């Protein structure tokens, strides 16, 4: 059996890691960020930690906050329109799975416009081009959306969710900074921490585990 593991091009870990967003953006010659973040994170100043880094570095950005806890087809389609209008060339996804899932879908459709109906992305869609470069900044533990090829979209009309699995949606940079998670309520911190622990246990006990995955799950 062949073992496969897919990782970001670059990952940063540790307090203050968000400062490296500016470093990466400049090194990659990015011009303007399209920031995907939900309204609550903006209201409570969490998103502002990242925009401050961009402003200090003189980097332009456009904010997109039409994101729900379970992002919908409409959220994605509105995001695609907003991205085009912003003339951005990369995405910074800030938040939990919802923000990152929305960003992945937007990025995929911008690069592969034949999937603009969103529903056709369900399952393993035959996309041909990597999505718009994404810098993913998680604000919770557990979803791991910053390091996976999966995302989930809600189809309100048909009252269902669908999972999309696409190697082309992997964020190019993951920024795992505990300072971005420090403002979470204690209950949410505990529940998302348990989510992360459960993933680690599941990954360690599965028959598909191997030496590389064991290293991550044990540590």
Secondary structure, DSSP 4 states (H G I P E B T S, - for coil): --------SEEEESTTGGGHHHHHHHHTT--EEEEEE-HHHHHTTHHHHHHHHHHHTT-EEEEE----TT-BHHHHHHHHHHHHHHT-SEEEEEESHHHHHHHHHHHHHHH-GGGTTSGGGTBT----SPPSPEEEEESSSS--GGG-SEEEEEETTTTEEEEEE-GGG--SEEEE-GGGTTTS-HHHHHHHHHHHHHHHHHHHHSTT--HHHHHHHH-
